[in-house]
Amino acid sequence: MENRRVVFGLQLNLGMNKQERDFVQSVWQFYQVNGRHTLLWRQIKDPYRILVSEVMLQQTQVDRVIPKYQEFLAAFPTFGALAEAPLGAVLGHWQGLGYNRRAKMLHECAKAVVRDYGGRLPKDEAKLRVLPGIGPYTARAVLAFAFGIALPLIETNVRTVYIHHFFRDETDVTDAMLLPYIERTLTQDNPRAWYYALMDYGSHLKRTVGNNISKSKHYTKQSTFKGSDRQIRGAIIRQLTALGSLSYKKLLVAVPFDELRVVAQLERLIEEGMVIKYGRSYQLPN
């Protein structure tokens, strides 16, 4: 067909030019052969499980997420189960993923979904974005992957693909520059599969061509974990998860960093509600 209105059975945007049509066909061809079709969260359309996967995958490698995803869902299979669980238990099952604040926000989100929507995630972007821990990308990802709603979304692998194909020789590429290409090449038939294809292709490009994400104006280099405040916070949560309750002196022994830094992060965790002081000891919320 001259304008290739249909590719792999999907209706294309007739506003695309030849370069864009060729691009779409290349992405689909790659995905058919090399796509990670067996990932657990790609086998279901349950909004709760999709949301859990999206939160876990933020700044975390897929291989680390898979076993924790299974463990977490076994412990908290629904919004209701998660909402009813003590935060300490949620943080305990989150250990190994890092960025523990994500677990707290997911816990708060579950409470809001149960309270405001009867335990069912709303099928509306504006309502999703006011829920704890759900930003623009996560809201649209849930709508695409759980509900099949086609809206433009941008994350690191999507940026990688569009920069590679349409802005290869440019720097300081903004999301506003990428957006028209994302909108024109987005299929209304199956946004779920299309975004999975883009993400897998982006991951492939990073491994084989190199990471071009520094060309994005929105790129921020992730800070080093070793010796960071994040490592101290994670160590405090991990020790309290393992030991249940620790006195101040025992906590300092269990978390071998500079005392002033440990105290500063401990105070932050208490302010955020992730650690509580009980008498002379510290523990996770129950």
C-alpha positions in Angstrom: 0.0 0.0 0.0 1.5 3.3 -1.1 1.0 5.3 2.2 1.1 2.2 4.3 -1.9 3.1 6.3 -1.8 -0.2 8.1 1.3 -1.7 9.7 1.1 -5.1 11.4 -2.6 -4.7 11.5 -2.6 -1.3 13.2 -4.1 1.8 11.8 -1.5 4.6 11.3 -1.9 8.4 11.5 -2.3 9.6 7.9 -0.4 12.8 8.8 2.9 10.9 9.0 5.6 11.4 6.4 7.6 8.6 4.9 10.4 8.9 7.5 7.9 8.5 10.3 6.1 5.6 8.6 9.4 3.8 8.1 10.3 4.5 11.7 7.0 3.0 13.0 7.6 -0.1 10.8 11.1 -0.5 12.1 10.0 -0.3 15.8 7.3 -2.8 15.3 9.6 -5.2 13.4 12.1 -5.0 16.3 9.4 -5.6 18.9 7.9 -8.6 17.2 11.3 -10.4 17.2 13.0 -9.0 20.2 10.3 -7.6 22.5 10.2 -8.6 26.2 6.7 -10.1 25.8 7.0 -12.4 28.8 7.5 -9.7 31.5 4.9 -10.3 34.2 3.2 -6.9 34.1 2.8 -7.3 30.3 0.7 -10.4 30.8 -2.1 -8.5 32.7 -4.2 -5.4 32.5 -5.1 -5.1 36.1 -4.7 -1.3 37.0 -3.4 -2.1 40.5 -0.7 -4.4 39.2 0.2 -2.1 36.4 0.6 0.8 38.8 2.8 -1.3 41.1 5.1 -2.2 38.2 5.4 1.4 37.1 6.3 2.6 40.5 8.9 -0.2 41.0 10.4 0.5 37.6 11.2 4.1 38.4 15.0 4.3 38.4 15.3 0.6 38.9 16.5 -2.1 36.5 14.0 -4.7 35.3 16.0 -7.7 36.6 15.8 -6.3 40.1 12.1 -5.5 39.9 10.9 -8.9 38.8 11.4 -10.9 42.0 10.3 -8.0 44.2 7.2 -7.5 42.1 6.1 -11.1 42.7 6.9 -10.8 46.4 5.0 -7.5 46.8 1.9 -8.7 45.0 1.9 -11.9 47.0 1.8 -9.9 50.2 -0.5 -7.1 48.9 -2.6 -8.4 46.0 -5.1 -5.5 45.9 -5.4 -1.8 46.7 -7.4 -2.9 49.8 -4.7 -5.2 51.1 -2.0 -2.6 50.6 -4.1 0.1 52.2 -4.8 -2.0 55.3 -1.2 -3.1 55.8 1.1 -1.2 58.2 3.7 1.0 56.5 6.4 -1.0 58.2 5.3 -4.2 56.5 5.2 -2.4 53.2 8.7 -1.0 53.6 9.9 -4.5 54.6 8.6 -6.0 51.3 10.1 -3.1 49.4 13.7 -3.8 50.6 16.1 -4.3 47.8 14.5 -1.8 45.4 15.8 1.4 47.0 14.0 4.8 47.0 11.8 3.7 49.9 9.8 6.9 49.6 8.2 5.3 46.6 6.7 2.5 48.8 5.3 5.1 51.2 3.7 7.0 48.4 2.3 3.9 46.9 0.9 3.0 50.3 -0.8 6.4 50.6 -2.1 6.1 47.0 -3.8 2.8 47.9 -5.5 4.4 50.9 -6.7 7.2 48.7 -8.0 4.8 46.0 -9.9 2.8 48.6 -11.3 5.9 50.4 -12.2 7.9 47.3 -12.8 5.4 44.6 -13.9 2.2 46.3 -10.6 0.4 45.6 -10.8 0.9 41.8 -8.2 3.1 40.1 -10.0 6.0 38.2 -9.8 5.9 34.4 -9.2 9.6 34.2 -5.8 11.5 33.9 -6.8 14.4 36.1 -8.0 12.2 38.9 -5.0 10.0 38.7 -2.6 12.9 38.9 -3.9 14.1 42.3 -3.3 10.7 43.8 -0.1 10.4 46.0 3.0 9.5 44.0 1.4 9.6 40.6 2.9 12.2 38.2 2.3 13.0 34.5 4.2 10.0 33.2 2.8 7.4 35.6 -0.8 8.6 35.0 -0.5 8.2 31.3 1.4 4.9 31.5 -1.4 3.5 33.6 -4.0 4.8 31.1 -2.1 3.2 28.2 -1.1 -0.1 29.8 -4.2 -0.8 31.9 -7.0 0.9 29.9 -5.7 1.1 26.3 -6.0 4.9 26.2 -3.7 6.5 23.7 -2.0 9.6 25.1 1.5 10.9 24.4 4.0 9.9 27.2 7.7 10.5 27.5 10.3 8.6 29.6 13.9 7.9 29.2 13.7 5.0 26.7 11.1 6.9 24.6 13.4 9.9 24.5 16.3 7.7 23.5 14.4 6.3 20.5 13.1 9.6 19.1 16.4 11.4 19.6 18.2 8.6 17.8 15.9 8.7 14.8 14.9 12.3 14.5 17.5 14.5 16.4 20.7 12.4 16.1 22.9 15.4 15.4 21.4 17.9 17.9 21.8 18.7 21.5 19.5 20.2 24.2 16.6 18.4 22.7 13.5 19.3 24.6 10.4 17.2 25.2 8.4 19.8 23.4 10.5 19.1 20.3 9.9 15.3 20.6 6.2 15.6 21.3 4.9 16.2 17.7 6.8 13.1 16.5 5.4 11.1 19.5 1.8 12.3 18.7 2.0 11.5 15.0 3.5 8.1 15.4 1.2 7.0 18.3 -1.3 4.3 17.3 -4.8 4.6 18.7 -5.4 0.9 18.2 -2.9 -0.5 20.7 -0.9 2.2 22.6 0.0 -0.5 25.2 2.0 -2.5 22.7 3.4 0.6 21.0 4.9 2.0 24.2 6.2 -1.4 25.2 7.9 -1.6 21.7 9.4 1.9 22.1 10.7 1.0 25.6 12.3 -2.2 24.5 13.8 -0.6 21.4 15.2 2.3 23.5 16.8 -0.2 25.9 18.3 -2.0 22.8 19.7 1.2 21.4 21.4 2.1 24.7 23.1 -1.3 24.7 24.1 -1.4 21.1 24.5 2.3 19.9 25.2 4.1 23.1 23.2 6.2 25.5 22.2 9.5 23.8 20.0 10.7 26.6 22.5 13.3 27.6 21.3 15.1 24.4 18.0 15.7 26.1 17.6 19.0 27.9 15.7 17.2 30.6 18.5 14.8 31.4 19.8 14.8 34.9 22.7 12.6 35.9 21.8 10.3 38.7 23.9 11.0 41.8 26.3 8.4 43.1 24.7 6.0 45.6 27.7 5.0 47.5 28.2 7.2 50.5 25.1 9.3 49.7 22.2 10.3 51.9 20.1 7.8 50.0 22.4 5.0 51.1 22.2 6.1 54.8 18.4 6.3 54.6 18.2 2.9 53.0 20.5 1.4 55.6 18.4 2.8 58.5 15.2 1.3 57.0 16.9 -2.0 56.2 18.2 -2.4 59.7 14.9 -1.5 61.3 13.2 -4.0 58.9 15.6 -6.8 60.0 15.8 -6.1 63.7 12.4 -4.5 64.5 13.5 -1.9 67.0 16.9 -0.3 67.8 18.1 2.0 70.4 20.1 5.1 69.3 23.4 3.5 70.2 22.6 0.2 68.4 21.3 2.1 65.4 24.6 3.9 65.1 26.5 0.6 65.2 24.2 -1.0 62.7 24.5 2.0 60.3 28.2 2.8 60.2 28.3 6.3 58.8 29.2 9.6 60.3 26.9 10.2 63.3 25.8 13.7 62.3 24.7 12.4 58.9 22.8 9.4 60.4 21.0 11.7 62.8 20.1 14.1 60.0 18.6 11.3 57.9 16.9 9.7 60.9 15.2 13.0 61.7 14.1 13.3 58.1 12.6 9.8 58.1 10.8 10.6 61.3 9.4 13.8 59.8 8.2 11.9 56.7 6.5 9.2 58.9 8.7 6.4 57.7 10.4 5.9 61.1 8.9 6.4 64.6 10.6 7.0 67.9 9.1 4.8 70.6 10.6 5.6 74.0 14.3 5.4 73.5 14.2 3.2 70.5 13.4 3.6 66.8 11.2 1.4 64.7 9.1 1.3 61.5 5.5 2.3 61.7 3.0 -0.5 62.6 
